[in-house]
C-alpha cells in the first residue's frame, strides 16, 4: 500500500498547519491540500535538489536523494518532527533516510526511492549537539542550498496552483 495514502487515510482533516509566504498564507487541512503539497514537492525535485549528483539522480526515481530537503519543507507546512532512520537495502548496504512524524503519524513523501525489499531498521531523532533533527540537517551548507531551492519551488507551485 502506498504509505502516503495510508498515512492520510488515518489523518484528521481538522488539523490546520500552514506556512506564511510573503503576504499570503497557505494552510493545509484537507486531503486535497496534502495531495497538492506532495505534488508541489514532486514537481520541485530534480538533480539540483537531490543529495546525489546529476549522474546518480534520474527522472526514473525522482525521490532519490530528496529526503532531507523534503522533510524540512514538509515540516514547514505540517509541523511535527523530522526523524532519521536507516534503511537496509537488498544488497546489505544501509542508507540514511529522513521523514516526518506528525503526532505519531509517519509522513514520508520520499520512501519510494527505496526498493520494495528495503527495510526500515531503526528510527530516531538525529541531533548530535543540535536541539532538533532539523537543525542537524540544516547544519550542512549543501543541504541548506537544496532545501532553499526546493522550498522556493514548492512556494511557487502553491502560488500558481492554490
C-alpha positions, 0 to 999 in steps of 0.5 A: 500500500502506498504509505502516503495514502495510508498515512492520510487515510488515518489523518484528521482533516481538522488539523490546520498547519500552514506556512506564511509566504510573503503576504499570503498564507497557505494552510493545509487541512484537507486531503486535497491540500496534502495531495497538492503539497506532495505534488508541489514537492514532486514537481520541485525535485530534480538533480539540483535538489537531490543529495546525489549528483546529476549522474546518480539522480534520474527522472526514473526515481525522482525521490532519490536523494530528496529526503532531507530537503523534503522533510524540512519543507514538509515540516514547514507546512505540517509541523511535527518532527523530522526523524532519521532512520536507516534503511537496509537495502537488498544488497546489505548496504544501509542508507540514511533516510529522513521523514516526518512524524506528525503526532505519531503519524509517519509522513514520508513523501520520499520512501519510494526511492527505496526498493520494495525489499528495503527495510526500515531498521531503526528510527530516531531523532538525529541531533548530535549537539543540535536541539532538533533533527532539523537543525542537524540537517540544516547544519550542512551548507549543501543541504541548506542550498537544496532545501532553499531551492526546493522550498522556493519551488514548492512556494511557487507551485502553491502560488500558481496552483492554490 
